[in-house]
Amino acid sequence: MSKQWLQISAIWTGVLIAGIAALFSYSGDQLFTAFAAIAGAAIALVSLEHLLSKKAKDTVRQQIYVSTGTVVILGLMTLIALAR
């Protein structure tokens, strides 16, 4: 596994943990606001990592992978929240 995929997997894991914590901590509009904040933070984290490392290589690709995975994770959590 390359360093790129390790970083992406770590962010997805963070999204999953934060999403589960939000799912059990909030309800209604607060839950969906938390999901939006989690998604924004995931993309910002990728951008910040590239800014600090001063490497532009694969920035957009990593942002796409992170945002796609984040949308899938939080989408599934939204379905779980709506089913409760």
TIPAMAR-318849 format. One record per residue: residue in one letter; x, y, z of N, C-alpha, C in turn. Coordinates in nm, 3 decimals, padded with zeros to 5 digits. Atoms other than C-alpha are relative to their C-alpha. Example, Ala and Ser with C-alpha at 12.3 -4.5 7.8 and 13.67 -1.06 7.14 Angstrom:
<sites>
{'A', {00.089, -00.119, 00.000}, {01.230, -00.450, 00.780}, {00.090, 00.120, 00.000}}
{'S', {-00.082, -00.119, -00.006}, {01.367, -00.106, 00.714}, {-00.077, 00.109, 00.073}}
</sites>
This chain:
<sites>
{'M', {00.086, -00.117, 00.000}, {00.000, 00.000, 00.000}, {00.090, 00.124, 00.000}}
{'S', {-00.082, -00.120, 00.010}, {00.146, 00.333, -00.101}, {-00.038, 00.100, 00.110}}
{'K', {00.023, -00.104, -00.101}, {00.170, 00.634, 00.128}, {-00.131, 00.073, -00.029}}
{'Q', {00.123, -00.069, 00.040}, {-00.114, 00.798, -00.068}, {-00.122, -00.075, 00.051}}
{'W', {00.116, 00.079, -00.042}, {-00.355, 00.514, 00.007}, {-00.007, -00.013, 00.151}}
{'L', {-00.001, 00.002, -00.146}, {-00.248, 00.503, 00.370}, {-00.066, 00.127, 00.054}}
{'Q', {00.060, -00.126, -00.042}, {-00.342, 00.871, 00.407}, {-00.150, 00.002, -00.029}}
{'I', {00.141, 00.002, 00.037}, {-00.672, 00.824, 00.223}, {-00.077, -00.093, 00.094}}
{'S', {00.065, 00.095, -00.091}, {-00.759, 00.520, 00.436}, {-00.012, 00.056, 00.141}}
{'A', {00.004, -00.061, -00.133}, {-00.673, 00.709, 00.754}, {-00.111, 00.105, 00.008}}
{'I', {00.106, -00.102, 00.002}, {-00.906, 00.993, 00.655}, {-00.137, -00.069, -00.003}}
{'W', {00.128, 00.073, 00.004}, {-01.186, 00.747, 00.568}, {-00.033, -00.060, 00.136}}
{'T', {00.022, 00.054, -00.134}, {-01.139, 00.581, 00.906}, {-00.045, 00.109, 00.096}}
{'G', {00.040, -00.113, -00.083}, {-01.161, 00.919, 01.075}, {-00.143, 00.043, -00.028}}
{'V', {00.137, -00.034, 00.038}, {-01.479, 00.996, 00.882}, {-00.097, -00.101, 00.058}}
{'L', {00.085, 00.105, -00.054}, {-01.628, 00.663, 00.986}, {-00.018, 00.016, 00.151}}
{'I', {00.007, -00.015, -00.146}, {-01.544, 00.716, 01.354}, {-00.079, 00.125, 00.037}}
{'A', {00.073, -00.124, -00.030}, {-01.668, 01.077, 01.354}, {-00.147, -00.013, -00.037}}
{'G', {00.138, 00.021, 00.041}, {-01.982, 00.973, 01.167}, {-00.078, -00.084, 00.100}}
{'I', {00.066, 00.085, -00.101}, {-02.062, 00.699, 01.417}, {-00.023, 00.079, 00.129}}
{'A', {00.015, -00.082, -00.120}, {-02.001, 00.939, 01.704}, {-00.115, 00.100, -00.017}}
{'A', {00.109, -00.095, 00.028}, {-02.234, 01.195, 01.543}, {-00.134, -00.071, -00.003}}
{'L', {00.124, 00.077, 00.011}, {-02.495, 00.928, 01.475}, {-00.060, -00.029, 00.138}}
{'F', {00.048, 00.030, -00.134}, {-02.516, 00.843, 01.843}, {-00.014, 00.125, 00.088}}
{'S', {00.003, -00.121, -00.083}, {-02.476, 01.201, 01.970}, {-00.107, 00.100, -00.041}}
{'Y', {00.091, -00.103, 00.051}, {-02.710, 01.406, 01.752}, {-00.122, -00.064, -00.066}}
{'S', {00.118, 00.044, 00.075}, {-03.049, 01.382, 01.589}, {-00.051, 00.118, -00.081}}
{'G', {00.063, -00.104, 00.081}, {-03.248, 01.574, 01.330}, {00.101, 00.083, -00.078}}
{'D', {-00.085, -00.091, 00.078}, {-03.087, 01.878, 01.171}, {00.143, 00.005, 00.053}}
{'Q', {-00.136, -00.002, -00.056}, {-02.791, 01.868, 01.410}, {00.085, -00.113, -00.056}}
{'L', {-00.074, 00.114, 00.054}, {-02.693, 01.526, 01.279}, {00.049, 00.029, -00.141}}
{'F', {-00.038, -00.025, 00.139}, {-02.694, 01.635, 00.917}, {00.098, 00.117, -00.011}}
{'T', {-00.100, -00.107, -00.007}, {-02.504, 01.954, 01.006}, {00.136, -00.058, 00.038}}
{'A', {-00.125, 00.066, -00.039}, {-02.243, 01.736, 01.176}, {00.058, -00.079, -00.118}}
{'F', {-00.048, 00.074, 00.117}, {-02.222, 01.514, 00.867}, {00.064, 00.095, -00.102}}
{'A', {-00.056, -00.098, 00.094}, {-02.163, 01.823, 00.650}, {00.135, 00.051, 00.049}}
{'A', {-00.128, -00.046, -00.057}, {-01.889, 01.943, 00.886}, {00.107, -00.107, -00.014}}
{'I', {-00.095, 00.110, 00.014}, {-01.724, 01.601, 00.878}, {00.049, -00.009, -00.144}}
{'A', {-00.038, 00.006, 00.141}, {-01.727, 01.598, 00.498}, {00.094, 00.115, -00.036}}
{'G', {-00.086, -00.115, 00.027}, {-01.580, 01.947, 00.480}, {00.138, -00.015, 00.062}}
{'A', {-00.129, 00.019, -00.069}, {-01.311, 01.860, 00.732}, {00.087, -00.103, -00.072}}
{'A', {-00.076, 00.103, 00.070}, {-01.209, 01.550, 00.535}, {00.071, 00.058, -00.123}}
{'I', {-00.059, -00.060, 00.120}, {-01.152, 01.747, 00.216}, {00.104, 00.105, 00.038}}
{'A', {-00.095, -00.100, -00.046}, {-00.981, 02.029, 00.404}, {00.129, -00.065, 00.050}}
{'L', {-00.118, 00.070, -00.051}, {-00.747, 01.778, 00.567}, {00.093, -00.042, -00.114}}
{'V', {-00.083, 00.036, 00.116}, {-00.627, 01.654, 00.228}, {00.070, 00.123, -00.055}}
{'S', {-00.059, -00.123, 00.051}, {-00.572, 02.009, 00.109}, {00.110, 00.052, 00.092}}
{'L', {-00.099, -00.046, -00.097}, {-00.387, 02.101, 00.428}, {00.126, -00.085, -00.005}}
{'E', {-00.116, 00.089, 00.008}, {-00.162, 01.797, 00.401}, {00.087, 00.035, -00.120}}
{'H', {-00.078, -00.034, 00.120}, {-00.060, 01.894, 00.047}, {00.061, 00.139, 00.012}}
{'L', {-00.054, -00.135, -00.020}, {-00.014, 02.257, 00.146}, {00.124, -00.005, 00.088}}
{'L', {-00.114, 00.009, -00.092}, {00.217, 02.167, 00.433}, {00.117, -00.077, -00.059}}
{'S', {-00.108, 00.078, 00.060}, {00.414, 01.912, 00.233}, {00.056, 00.067, -00.125}}
{'K', {-00.043, -00.076, 00.120}, {00.445, 02.156, -00.062}, {00.012, -00.090, -00.123}}
{'K', {00.001, 00.090, 00.116}, {00.372, 01.872, -00.306}, {-00.136, 00.010, -00.066}}
{'A', {00.125, -00.013, 00.073}, {00.111, 01.927, -00.573}, {-00.038, -00.128, -00.073}}
{'K', {00.026, 00.123, 00.073}, {00.139, 01.580, -00.720}, {-00.116, -00.077, 00.062}}
{'D', {00.116, 00.082, -00.038}, {-00.188, 01.383, -00.704}, {-00.095, 00.067, 00.099}}
{'T', {00.089, -00.071, -00.093}, {-00.365, 01.652, -00.499}, {-00.145, -00.020, -00.038}}
{'V', {00.139, 00.010, 00.044}, {-00.682, 01.646, -00.705}, {-00.048, -00.145, 00.008}}
{'R', {00.037, 00.142, -00.006}, {-00.682, 01.266, -00.728}, {-00.032, -00.040, 00.144}}
{'Q', {00.026, 00.034, -00.139}, {-00.657, 01.232, -00.350}, {-00.128, 00.068, 00.050}}
{'Q', {00.123, -00.068, -00.041}, {-00.931, 01.492, -00.301}, {-00.123, -00.072, -00.055}}
{'I', {00.113, 00.074, 00.058}, {-01.158, 01.297, -00.535}, {-00.023, -00.131, 00.074}}
{'Y', {00.014, 00.126, -00.074}, {-01.088, 00.966, -00.359}, {-00.057, 00.024, 00.139}}
{'V', {00.048, -00.028, -00.136}, {-01.140, 01.118, -00.014}, {-00.144, 00.046, -00.003}}
{'S', {00.138, -00.051, 00.002}, {-01.455, 01.305, -00.110}, {-00.098, -00.109, -00.043}}
{'T', {00.088, 00.109, 00.042}, {-01.605, 01.002, -00.288}, {-00.022, -00.099, 00.114}}
{'G', {00.013, 00.091, -00.113}, {-01.534, 00.773, 00.005}, {-00.080, 00.062, 00.115}}
{'T', {00.072, -00.070, -00.106}, {-01.664, 01.033, 00.249}, {-00.149, 00.006, -00.031}}
{'V', {00.141, -00.005, 00.039}, {-01.989, 01.073, 00.055}, {-00.065, -00.137, 00.016}}
{'V', {00.055, 00.135, -00.014}, {-02.038, 00.695, 00.048}, {-00.022, -00.034, 00.148}}
{'I', {00.011, 00.031, -00.143}, {-01.969, 00.656, 00.421}, {-00.114, 00.079, 00.064}}
{'L', {00.103, -00.083, -00.063}, {-02.188, 00.949, 00.525}, {-00.137, -00.024, -00.063}}
{'G', {00.127, 00.036, 00.063}, {-02.456, 00.848, 00.273}, {-00.062, -00.122, 00.066}}
{'L', {00.049, 00.119, -00.070}, {-02.483, 00.507, 00.436}, {-00.046, 00.034, 00.142}}
{'M', {00.040, -00.042, -00.134}, {-02.496, 00.671, 00.777}, {-00.130, 00.081, -00.002}}
{'T', {00.126, -00.073, 00.015}, {-02.773, 00.899, 00.654}, {-00.117, -00.097, -00.014}}
{'L', {00.106, 00.102, 00.013}, {-02.974, 00.594, 00.548}, {-00.028, -00.068, 00.133}}
{'I', {00.018, 00.059, -00.133}, {-02.916, 00.442, 00.890}, {-00.078, 00.097, 00.090}}
{'A', {00.068, -00.099, -00.084}, {-03.027, 00.765, 01.059}, {-00.148, 00.015, -00.039}}
{'L', {00.140, -00.014, 00.045}, {-03.343, 00.786, 00.846}, {-00.081, -00.124, 00.035}}
{'A', {00.070, 00.124, -00.033}, {-03.428, 00.423, 00.925}, {-00.031, -00.012, 00.149}}
{'R', {00.022, 00.008, -00.145}, {-03.413, 00.482, 01.302}, {-00.131, 00.060, 00.040}}
</sites>
